[in-house]
């Protein structure tokens, strides 16, 4: 039974490695981000995203991701990244709008 547990642990560790982004820096090593900066950058993404032009939003998001963010924003930023990567513009716009609204409170 112990061998099975060790094998499962090895598989789980391998899956963690697969799910990690290649070359990604752990968020605890990144400088903390400023919420005013985040809001400004998100607003810059709106127009090109509405026009279904993903290049500029992806570049802006890459810049945003050079900072660490509180978990309440980090999870939505990851969702935004995934939707942009999958060309799911409607979903990306919804997440973007929710983030901007949260920052304006």
N, C-alpha and C positions, 0 to 999 in steps of 0.2 A: 504494500500500500504506500509506503514511503517513496518507493521508486516512481510510482504513478504521480504522486504529488510533486516530485522533483521534475519529472517530465513536463507536467502541466505548467509549472513555474517557468521552465525554460521556454515553452511555447508562448506564454504570456509576455515574457521579456522580449521575445522576438517580435511579437505584435506591437509592442510599444515602440520599438525601433522603427518598424514599418510606418507607423502612424505619425511619427515625428517628422517635421519638415526638414528636408535636407538643408544643412547649413544654417538652420535657425538658431538664433541665440536665445538661451533661456531668458524669460521675461525679467527674472530677478537681476540679471546682469545689464539690463537696458536702463537708461536714465528715465526717470518718471516724466510722463507727458503732462502738458498743461491743457486744461479743459477748454480754455479760450482758443488755443491753437487747434485742438481737435474740432471744435465747432466750425472754425474758419475753413479748415480743410474739407470737412464734410459738406459744407455749403458749396465749395468749389466743385464738388463731385456731382451735384444735382443736375445741372444743365446737360453736361455730356452724357450722363446716365439716362436722362429723359430722351435724349436723341439716339439712344442705343449705340453709343460710341464708347466701348469699354477701355480703350487704351489709356486715356487720361485718368479716369477713376482708378484704374489699377496702379498707375504710377503714384497717384496721391495716396492711395491706401498703403503702398509700399513705404512711403515716407512716414505715414502715421505709425506703421508697425515697427519703426526704428526706436520707439519709446515704449515704456511699460504703462499699462492702463489699469485702473481698478477693475476688478472682476465684472462688475455690472456693465462695463463698456467693452471689456476684452472679449467676452463671449459673443456679443453682437458684432464686434469688428471681425471676428473669425467667421461668423455667418455671412457677413457682407463679402468677405474675401471668397468664400466658397461659392456664393451665388454669382459673383462676378466671374469667377473662374469657369463656372458652368453656363455662362451667358444667360442666366435667369434674371433678366433685368427687372421684371415686375417684383419679384421677391426681394431683389437688392434694393429697389426703390422703397419698399415697405420698411425694411430694416433701417435704411438711411433716414427715412422720415421719423422713425421711432427714436433713433439716436439723437437727431437734431432736437426733437421735442423734449427728450430727457435733459439735454444740455441747456435748454432754454428755461427750465423750471427754476 
